[in-house]
Amino acid sequence: MARKKRPWRLGNKEKKPKDPRLWLYGRVPSGFWREIGNQRLYLEWLGEQLGFTKPEDWYQLSYQDLEQRHGSRLLAKFNGSVAAMLRDYRPDYDWKEWLFLRSPKSFWKQADNRRRYLDWLGTQLGYQRPEDWAGLRQADLFRHGGQRLLRKLHLQVSQIVDEYLGTQKR
């Protein structure tokens, strides 16, 4: 596969464009994505391109969105995790990993993450007492971003509830 040439490269000399959005002109220089300022500039630009106006909009960001808009190398810096990239970009926002199109690898294997999700889910469903969890259905998990919890861990709803109620007592 032929390497994409940088339009600003002239022989052994480089003449960079005045526009700091180098991703628009081809492959960016080595180390470009290590700079926080470049990451922020790109993500602000990307949000505008995609019409994102509030943090919740970012949950719909896909790998294809990044690839089509020259950001796949930035995503690689975060091991392919959109959630990790956005946590770094907006650390002030309380990101819910289960609401992304893809949750981070091994996310559901960590008991703290499952508990955090179920705390949030209980609030969403209006659960106030442990007895309320008896009414939890698979459809509730699917409607609220928990389908991967069921699939990844091959658990039944009753097992998830038993684990959760057991950790609440501690």
C-alpha positions as CSV (number, residue, x, y, z in Angstrom):
1,M,0.0,0.0,0.0
2,A,1.5,3.3,-1.0
3,R,2.1,5.8,1.7
4,K,-0.1,8.9,1.6
5,K,2.2,11.8,0.8
6,R,2.1,15.0,2.8
7,P,1.2,17.9,0.5
8,W,3.5,20.1,2.5
9,R,6.6,18.0,2.0
10,L,9.1,19.4,-0.5
11,G,12.1,17.2,-1.0
12,N,13.7,16.8,2.4
13,K,12.2,20.0,3.7
14,E,8.7,20.4,5.2
15,K,6.6,23.4,4.7
16,K,3.6,22.9,7.0
17,P,0.3,24.6,6.3
18,K,-0.7,27.5,8.5
19,D,-3.9,25.6,9.4
20,P,-3.2,23.6,12.5
21,R,-5.7,20.9,11.5
22,L,-3.0,18.8,9.8
23,W,-5.2,15.7,9.6
24,L,-7.1,17.5,6.8
25,Y,-4.0,17.4,4.6
26,G,-2.9,13.8,4.9
27,R,-0.9,11.8,7.4
28,V,0.1,13.8,10.4
29,P,3.7,14.1,11.6
30,S,5.1,11.6,14.1
31,G,4.1,12.6,17.7
32,F,1.3,14.8,16.5
33,W,-1.4,13.0,18.6
34,R,0.8,13.0,21.7
35,E,0.1,16.7,22.0
36,I,-3.0,17.3,24.1
37,G,-3.7,20.5,22.2
38,N,-3.8,18.6,18.9
39,Q,-6.2,16.0,20.4
40,R,-8.5,18.7,21.7
41,L,-8.4,20.6,18.5
42,Y,-9.3,17.5,16.6
43,L,-12.1,16.4,18.9
44,E,-13.6,19.9,18.9
45,W,-13.5,19.9,15.1
46,L,-14.9,16.3,15.0
47,G,-17.8,17.3,17.3
48,E,-18.7,20.2,15.0
49,Q,-18.5,17.9,11.9
50,L,-20.8,15.4,13.5
51,G,-23.2,18.0,14.9
52,F,-22.5,17.1,18.5
53,T,-23.8,19.8,20.8
54,K,-23.8,18.1,24.2
55,P,-21.6,15.4,25.9
56,E,-24.3,12.7,25.5
57,D,-24.0,13.0,21.7
58,W,-20.5,11.5,21.9
59,Y,-22.0,8.1,22.9
60,Q,-22.9,7.6,19.2
61,L,-19.3,8.1,18.0
62,S,-18.1,5.1,16.0
63,Y,-14.8,3.8,14.8
64,Q,-16.0,4.5,11.3
65,D,-16.7,8.2,12.2
66,L,-13.0,8.5,13.3
67,E,-11.6,6.6,10.4
68,Q,-13.6,8.6,7.8
69,R,-12.4,11.8,9.4
70,H,-8.7,10.9,9.8
71,G,-8.8,10.2,13.5
72,S,-8.1,6.4,13.7
73,R,-4.5,7.0,14.7
74,L,-5.7,9.2,17.6
75,L,-8.0,6.4,18.7
76,A,-5.1,3.9,18.5
77,K,-3.4,6.0,21.1
78,F,-6.2,5.0,23.5
79,N,-6.0,1.3,22.4
80,G,-9.1,1.6,20.3
81,S,-11.3,2.7,23.2
82,V,-13.7,5.6,22.3
83,A,-14.6,5.8,26.0
84,A,-11.0,6.1,27.1
85,M,-10.4,8.8,24.5
86,L,-13.4,10.8,25.6
87,R,-12.6,10.4,29.3
88,D,-9.3,12.0,28.6
89,Y,-10.9,14.8,26.5
90,R,-13.7,15.5,28.9
91,P,-12.6,14.3,32.4
92,D,-15.2,16.6,34.0
93,Y,-18.1,14.6,32.5
94,D,-19.4,11.4,34.2
95,W,-19.1,9.0,31.2
96,K,-21.3,5.9,31.3
97,E,-19.2,3.3,29.4
98,W,-22.3,1.1,28.8
99,L,-23.9,3.8,26.7
100,F,-21.2,3.8,24.1
101,L,-21.7,1.8,20.9
102,R,-18.9,-0.5,22.2
103,S,-17.9,-0.7,25.8
104,P,-14.2,-0.9,26.6
105,K,-12.6,-4.4,26.5
106,S,-12.9,-6.3,29.8
107,F,-15.2,-3.6,31.1
108,W,-17.9,-6.0,32.3
109,K,-15.4,-8.4,33.9
110,Q,-14.8,-5.9,36.6
111,A,-17.3,-6.2,39.5
112,D,-17.0,-2.4,40.3
113,N,-18.2,-1.6,36.7
114,R,-21.1,-4.0,37.0
115,R,-22.1,-2.5,40.4
116,R,-21.8,1.1,39.0
117,Y,-24.0,0.1,36.0
118,L,-26.6,-1.5,38.3
119,D,-26.6,1.5,40.6
120,W,-27.4,3.7,37.6
121,L,-29.9,1.2,36.2
122,G,-31.8,1.1,39.5
123,T,-32.1,4.9,39.5
124,Q,-33.3,4.8,35.8
125,L,-35.9,2.2,36.7
126,G,-37.0,3.9,39.9
127,Y,-35.9,1.0,42.2
128,Q,-35.7,2.0,45.8
129,R,-35.7,-1.3,47.7
130,P,-33.9,-4.6,47.2
131,E,-37.3,-6.2,46.5
132,D,-37.7,-4.0,43.4
133,W,-34.9,-5.9,41.7
134,A,-37.2,-9.0,41.5
135,G,-39.0,-7.2,38.7
136,L,-35.8,-6.8,36.5
137,R,-36.2,-8.3,33.1
138,Q,-33.7,-8.9,30.3
139,A,-35.6,-6.2,28.2
140,D,-34.7,-3.7,30.9
141,L,-31.0,-4.4,30.5
142,F,-31.3,-4.2,26.7
143,R,-33.1,-0.9,26.8
144,H,-30.5,0.6,29.1
145,G,-27.2,-0.5,27.6
146,G,-26.7,-3.7,29.5
147,Q,-27.1,-6.2,26.7
148,R,-23.3,-6.7,26.5
149,L,-23.3,-7.5,30.2
150,L,-25.5,-10.5,29.5
151,R,-23.6,-11.5,26.4
152,K,-20.0,-11.1,27.6
153,L,-20.4,-12.9,30.9
154,H,-23.1,-15.4,29.8
155,L,-25.1,-14.6,32.9
156,Q,-28.8,-14.8,33.6
157,V,-30.7,-11.8,35.0
158,S,-31.2,-13.5,38.3
159,Q,-27.4,-14.1,38.6
160,I,-26.7,-10.4,38.0
161,V,-29.3,-9.4,40.6
162,D,-28.0,-11.9,43.1
163,E,-24.4,-10.6,42.7
164,Y,-25.5,-7.0,42.9
165,L,-27.7,-7.4,46.0
166,G,-24.8,-9.4,47.6
167,T,-22.4,-6.5,47.0
168,Q,-24.8,-3.9,48.4
169,K,-24.9,-5.7,51.7
170,R,-21.2,-5.3,52.3
